[in-house]
């Protein structure tokens, strides 16, 4: 059970945190990268490469809707027969790699390339090797769920798809005109600004507060919290004293209510 959990965790980590490189200009290879876990993709990638440079056609025949191709495998030093149904797109190879491991062999890929297929047919994408398989629950020998994937795992899966799509775009534009790369940068920058604004406009009051400190209303609130003291110059109960008294006594006639306390003498 620990081995099963470890395998799922490792595949998930590799799929989410790395981006394999494509080695051919074939869109079928890019499609394989998008739908498979990275570990399986590397194996498929080797089969795709071998289908291009290590797999030759030595015989061909057709009867009704079935095409028979004899493929010479330069690495294995033997020939394999591939049967392709043009009506159903079903394909069989005598090497039996797909039947044994669920992986498309180089001989079948060679037929797909001859047919100018741009993507792997859906029926030959095994769910157990796909990225979506990482979302499924992990079971023990008694079919009890020991780990189930939640929304966070779904987010990681979508992140993996985004990385794959991003890499596919890069593989298309990297050898093109520099303007394509500049346009891609612009699109990414504009999208980032829509979800993560970096410039927040401040009001005039907020700008002034940043320059001179707290606002006048805040200063009044702070003053109200302090007790009044008697000023030695104007003889009033106020928030100033003789050291910071600024206005002449004449401006504050003693008749004003609350200026003198009960102990003041005429």
C-alpha positions as CSV (number, residue, x, y, z in Angstrom):
1,X,0.0,0.0,0.0
2,X,2.8,2.4,0.8
3,X,4.4,1.6,-2.6
4,X,1.1,2.5,-4.3
5,X,0.8,5.8,-2.5
6,X,4.4,6.5,-3.2
7,X,4.0,5.8,-6.9
8,X,1.0,8.1,-7.1
9,X,2.7,10.9,-5.2
10,X,5.8,10.7,-7.4
11,X,3.9,10.7,-10.6
12,X,1.8,13.6,-9.4
13,X,4.9,15.6,-8.4
14,X,6.7,14.9,-11.7
15,X,3.6,15.9,-13.7
16,X,3.0,19.1,-11.8
17,X,6.6,20.4,-11.3
18,X,8.4,19.6,-14.5
19,X,8.0,20.0,-18.3
20,X,9.5,17.4,-20.6
21,X,10.9,18.7,-23.9
22,X,9.6,17.5,-27.2
23,X,12.3,16.3,-29.7
24,X,10.3,16.3,-32.9
25,X,8.1,18.9,-34.7
26,X,5.2,16.4,-34.7
27,X,1.9,17.5,-33.2
28,X,1.3,13.9,-32.1
29,X,4.3,14.1,-29.8
30,X,2.9,17.3,-28.3
31,X,-0.5,15.6,-27.9
32,X,1.2,12.7,-26.1
33,X,2.8,15.2,-23.7
34,X,-0.6,16.8,-22.9
35,X,-2.5,13.6,-22.1
36,X,0.1,11.3,-20.4
37,X,2.0,11.4,-17.2
38,X,5.6,12.4,-17.8
39,X,7.1,9.0,-17.0
40,X,4.9,7.4,-19.7
41,X,5.5,10.2,-22.1
42,X,9.2,9.6,-22.1
43,X,8.5,6.0,-23.2
44,X,6.1,7.1,-25.9
45,X,8.6,9.7,-27.0
46,X,11.2,7.0,-27.7
47,X,8.7,5.0,-29.7
48,X,7.8,8.1,-31.8
49,X,11.5,8.8,-32.5
50,X,12.1,5.2,-33.5
51,X,9.0,5.3,-35.8
52,X,10.7,8.1,-37.8
53,X,14.3,6.8,-38.1
54,X,14.3,3.1,-37.2
55,X,11.2,1.7,-38.7
56,X,10.9,1.1,-42.5
57,X,8.2,-0.2,-44.8
58,X,9.2,-3.4,-46.5
59,X,5.8,-4.6,-47.7
60,X,2.3,-3.4,-48.1
61,X,-1.1,-4.9,-49.2
62,X,-4.7,-4.0,-48.9
63,X,-7.9,-6.0,-49.0
64,X,-11.3,-4.3,-48.6
65,X,-10.9,-1.9,-45.7
66,X,-7.8,-3.4,-44.1
67,X,-4.3,-2.4,-44.8
68,X,-1.3,-4.7,-44.0
69,X,2.1,-3.2,-43.6
70,X,5.4,-5.0,-43.0
71,X,7.6,-2.9,-40.8
72,X,11.3,-3.5,-40.5
73,X,12.6,-2.7,-37.0
74,X,16.3,-1.7,-37.3
75,X,16.8,-1.9,-33.5
76,X,15.2,-5.3,-33.0
77,X,16.5,-6.7,-36.3
78,X,13.2,-8.2,-37.3
79,X,10.0,-7.4,-39.1
80,X,6.5,-6.9,-37.6
81,X,3.1,-6.9,-39.3
82,X,0.7,-4.0,-38.7
83,X,-3.0,-4.3,-39.6
84,X,-4.9,-1.1,-40.0
85,X,-8.7,-0.8,-40.5
86,X,-9.3,2.3,-42.5
87,X,-13.0,2.3,-41.5
88,X,-12.7,2.1,-37.7
89,X,-9.0,3.3,-37.4
90,X,-8.3,0.2,-35.3
91,X,-4.7,-1.0,-35.5
92,X,-2.9,-4.2,-34.4
93,X,0.8,-5.0,-34.4
94,X,2.4,-8.4,-34.0
95,X,4.8,-7.0,-31.4
96,X,1.9,-6.8,-29.0
97,X,3.3,-3.9,-27.0
98,X,0.0,-2.2,-26.7
99,X,-1.7,-5.4,-25.6
100,X,1.0,-6.1,-23.0
101,X,1.7,-2.7,-21.6
102,X,-0.9,-0.3,-23.0
103,X,1.8,1.6,-24.9
104,X,1.7,2.3,-28.7
105,X,4.6,0.8,-30.4
106,X,6.9,2.4,-33.0
107,X,5.4,0.3,-35.8
108,X,1.9,1.6,-35.1
109,X,3.2,5.2,-34.8
110,X,4.8,4.7,-38.2
111,X,1.3,3.9,-39.6
112,X,-0.3,6.8,-37.8
113,X,2.4,9.2,-39.3
114,X,1.8,7.7,-42.8
115,X,-1.9,8.5,-42.3
116,X,-1.0,12.1,-41.3
117,X,-2.7,11.8,-38.0
118,X,-2.1,14.9,-35.8
119,X,-3.3,13.4,-32.5
120,X,-3.4,9.9,-30.9
121,X,-6.8,8.3,-31.4
122,X,-8.8,8.4,-28.2
123,X,-9.1,4.6,-28.0
124,X,-5.3,4.3,-27.7
125,X,-5.0,6.7,-24.8
126,X,-5.0,4.4,-21.7
127,X,-6.8,6.0,-18.7
128,X,-4.3,4.4,-16.3
129,X,-1.4,6.3,-18.0
130,X,-3.3,9.6,-18.4
131,X,-2.9,12.7,-16.2
132,X,-6.6,12.3,-15.2
133,X,-5.8,9.0,-13.6
134,X,-4.0,10.9,-10.8
135,X,-7.4,12.4,-9.8
136,X,-8.8,9.0,-9.0
137,X,-8.9,7.4,-5.5
138,X,-6.2,5.0,-4.3
139,X,-7.5,1.7,-3.0
140,X,-6.0,-1.1,-0.9
141,X,-6.3,-4.8,-1.6
142,X,-9.8,-4.9,0.0
143,X,-11.0,-2.0,-2.3
144,X,-11.1,0.5,0.6
145,X,-10.3,4.0,-0.4
146,X,-7.0,5.1,1.4
147,X,-6.6,8.4,-0.4
148,X,-9.1,10.5,-2.3
149,X,-8.3,13.6,-4.4
150,X,-10.0,16.9,-3.7
151,X,-10.3,20.3,-5.2
152,X,-6.7,21.1,-4.5
153,X,-5.6,18.1,-6.6
154,X,-7.9,19.2,-9.4
155,X,-6.2,22.6,-9.3
156,X,-2.8,20.9,-9.6
157,X,-4.2,18.9,-12.5
158,X,-5.3,22.0,-14.3
159,X,-1.9,23.6,-13.6
160,X,-0.3,20.7,-15.3
161,X,-2.5,21.2,-18.3
162,X,-1.7,24.9,-18.4
163,X,2.1,24.1,-18.3
164,X,1.6,21.5,-21.1
165,X,-0.3,24.0,-23.3
166,X,2.2,26.7,-22.6
167,X,5.1,24.5,-23.6
168,X,3.2,23.5,-26.8
169,X,2.9,27.2,-27.7
170,X,6.6,27.8,-27.0
171,X,7.5,24.9,-29.2
172,X,5.5,26.5,-32.0
173,X,6.8,30.1,-31.7
174,X,10.4,29.5,-30.6
175,X,11.8,29.3,-34.2
176,X,9.4,31.8,-35.7
177,X,9.6,35.6,-35.9
178,X,10.6,37.5,-32.7
179,X,7.3,39.3,-32.9
180,X,5.5,36.1,-32.0
181,X,7.4,35.9,-28.8
182,X,6.8,39.6,-28.0
183,X,3.1,39.1,-28.6
184,X,3.1,36.1,-26.2
185,X,4.9,38.2,-23.6
186,X,2.3,41.0,-24.0
187,X,-0.6,38.6,-23.7
188,X,0.8,37.0,-20.5
189,X,1.6,40.4,-19.0
190,X,-2.0,41.7,-19.7
191,X,-3.5,38.6,-18.2
192,X,-1.3,38.9,-15.1
193,X,-2.5,42.5,-14.6
194,X,-6.1,41.4,-14.8
195,X,-5.7,38.9,-11.9
196,X,-2.9,40.6,-9.9
197,X,-3.1,44.4,-10.2
198,X,0.1,46.1,-9.1
199,X,-0.9,49.7,-9.3
200,X,-3.6,50.9,-6.9
201,X,-4.7,54.5,-7.3
202,X,-4.9,56.5,-4.0
203,X,-7.3,59.3,-3.2
204,X,-6.0,62.8,-2.6
205,X,-6.6,62.4,1.1
206,X,-4.6,59.1,1.2
207,X,-1.8,60.7,-0.8
208,X,-1.6,63.6,1.7
209,X,-1.7,61.3,4.7
210,X,1.2,59.3,3.2
211,X,3.2,62.6,2.8
212,X,2.5,64.4,6.1
213,X,1.4,61.5,8.4
214,X,-2.1,61.2,9.9
215,X,-5.0,63.4,8.7
216,X,-6.3,66.4,10.6
217,X,-9.4,64.4,11.8
218,X,-7.1,61.7,13.2
219,X,-5.1,64.4,15.0
220,X,-8.3,65.8,16.6
221,X,-9.2,62.3,17.8
222,X,-5.7,61.9,19.3
223,X,-6.0,65.2,21.1
224,X,-9.4,64.4,22.5
225,X,-7.9,61.4,24.3
226,X,-5.5,63.6,26.3
227,X,-6.7,65.5,29.5
228,X,-6.8,69.3,29.4
229,X,-4.2,71.3,31.3
230,X,-4.2,74.9,32.6
231,X,-2.1,77.2,30.5
232,X,0.2,79.6,32.5
233,X,-0.2,82.4,29.9
234,X,-3.9,82.4,29.0
235,X,-5.1,80.8,32.3
236,X,-7.4,78.5,30.4
237,X,-8.0,74.7,30.5
238,X,-6.7,73.6,27.2
239,X,-4.5,71.2,25.3
240,X,-1.6,73.7,25.2
241,X,0.6,75.1,27.9
242,X,2.9,78.1,28.4
243,X,5.7,76.5,26.3
244,X,3.7,76.1,23.1
245,X,1.2,79.0,23.7
246,X,1.0,81.0,20.4
247,X,-2.0,83.2,20.5
248,X,-2.2,86.4,22.6
249,X,-4.5,86.5,25.7
250,X,-6.6,89.2,24.1
251,X,-8.0,86.7,21.6
252,X,-9.4,84.6,24.4
253,X,-11.5,86.8,26.7
254,X,-12.0,85.4,30.1
255,X,-15.8,85.7,29.7
256,X,-15.9,82.6,27.6
257,X,-17.7,79.7,29.2
258,X,-15.4,77.1,30.7
259,X,-12.3,79.3,30.6
260,X,-11.8,79.6,34.4
261,X,-12.3,77.1,37.0
262,X,-13.8,77.7,40.4
263,X,-10.5,78.7,42.0
264,X,-9.7,81.6,39.6
265,X,-9.5,85.1,41.2
266,X,-10.5,88.4,39.5
